[in-house]
Amino acid sequence: MAQIHRPEAERELAPREALAVRYAEKMAADFRTVPGPFVAELREHFTDGEIAELGLMIGQYLAMGRLLVVAGAHEAACELYVPDASDG
């Protein structure tokens, strides 16, 4: 989880993990950039079923985050500590 806060080039993730994170970031930030070459890249590493499952999970978590904001839960939340690599 600590890897998510680092720039993409500095993340220490396996290729499939890095691609799954990019998929989630694209779905959250600009889902219109997902089709085309990016889907072809996904298919090099994941089956169609895995892509669908990732997409459903990403959508579920995005929707939950939006619901929590609407419910005001983000105002009651506390900041999470995310250790960096220097923390050991």
FENGIDA-V911786 format. One record per residue. N is the residue number from 1. RES is the residue in one letter. OMEGA is omega in radians with two decimals (none if undefined). D_CENTER is the distance of its C-alpha to the mean C-alpha in whole Angstrom. Layout:
n:N res:RES omega:OMEGA d_center:D_CENTER
n:N res:RES omega:OMEGA d_center:D_CENTER
This chain:
n:1 res:M omega:-3.14 d_center:10
n:2 res:A omega:-3.13 d_center:12
n:3 res:Q omega:-3.06 d_center:11
n:4 res:I omega:-3.07 d_center:8
n:5 res:H omega:3.13 d_center:11
n:6 res:R omega:3.01 d_center:13
n:7 res:P omega:-3.06 d_center:13
n:8 res:E omega:-3.10 d_center:12
n:9 res:A omega:-3.09 d_center:15
n:10 res:E omega:-3.12 d_center:16
n:11 res:R omega:3.11 d_center:13
n:12 res:E omega:-3.10 d_center:15
n:13 res:L omega:3.01 d_center:13
n:14 res:A omega:-3.10 d_center:14
n:15 res:P omega:3.13 d_center:14
n:16 res:R omega:3.11 d_center:12
n:17 res:E omega:-3.14 d_center:10
n:18 res:A omega:3.14 d_center:9
n:19 res:L omega:3.10 d_center:9
n:20 res:A omega:3.10 d_center:7
n:21 res:V omega:3.10 d_center:4
n:22 res:R omega:3.10 d_center:6
n:23 res:Y omega:3.14 d_center:6
n:24 res:A omega:3.13 d_center:3
n:25 res:E omega:3.12 d_center:5
n:26 res:K omega:3.13 d_center:8
n:27 res:M omega:-3.13 d_center:8
n:28 res:A omega:-3.00 d_center:8
n:29 res:A omega:-3.11 d_center:10
n:30 res:D omega:-3.07 d_center:12
n:31 res:F omega:3.13 d_center:12
n:32 res:R omega:3.12 d_center:15
n:33 res:T omega:-3.10 d_center:14
n:34 res:V omega:-3.08 d_center:13
n:35 res:P omega:3.05 d_center:16
n:36 res:G omega:-3.06 d_center:19
n:37 res:P omega:-3.13 d_center:18
n:38 res:F omega:3.09 d_center:15
n:39 res:V omega:3.09 d_center:15
n:40 res:A omega:3.10 d_center:18
n:41 res:E omega:3.08 d_center:16
n:42 res:L omega:-3.09 d_center:14
n:43 res:R omega:3.06 d_center:17
n:44 res:E omega:-3.03 d_center:18
n:45 res:H omega:-3.07 d_center:16
n:46 res:F omega:3.00 d_center:16
n:47 res:T omega:3.09 d_center:18
n:48 res:D omega:3.11 d_center:18
n:49 res:G omega:3.12 d_center:18
n:50 res:E omega:3.10 d_center:15
n:51 res:I omega:3.12 d_center:13
n:52 res:A omega:-3.14 d_center:14
n:53 res:E omega:3.08 d_center:13
n:54 res:L omega:3.14 d_center:10
n:55 res:G omega:3.12 d_center:10
n:56 res:L omega:3.12 d_center:12
n:57 res:M omega:3.10 d_center:10
n:58 res:I omega:3.13 d_center:7
n:59 res:G omega:3.14 d_center:10
n:60 res:Q omega:-3.12 d_center:12
n:61 res:Y omega:3.07 d_center:9
n:62 res:L omega:3.13 d_center:9
n:63 res:A omega:3.13 d_center:13
n:64 res:M omega:3.11 d_center:14
n:65 res:G omega:3.13 d_center:13
n:66 res:R omega:3.10 d_center:15
n:67 res:L omega:3.13 d_center:18
n:68 res:L omega:3.08 d_center:18
n:69 res:V omega:3.12 d_center:18
n:70 res:V omega:-3.13 d_center:21
n:71 res:A omega:3.12 d_center:22
n:72 res:G omega:-3.10 d_center:23
n:73 res:A omega:-3.14 d_center:21
n:74 res:H omega:3.12 d_center:19
n:75 res:E omega:-3.13 d_center:22
n:76 res:A omega:-3.06 d_center:23
n:77 res:A omega:3.06 d_center:20
n:78 res:C omega:3.12 d_center:21
n:79 res:E omega:3.12 d_center:19
n:80 res:L omega:3.06 d_center:17
n:81 res:Y omega:3.09 d_center:18
n:82 res:V omega:-3.12 d_center:16
n:83 res:P omega:3.04 d_center:18
n:84 res:D omega:-3.05 d_center:19
n:85 res:A omega:-3.11 d_center:20
n:86 res:S omega:3.13 d_center:24
n:87 res:D omega:3.09 d_center:23
n:88 res:G omega:none d_center:24
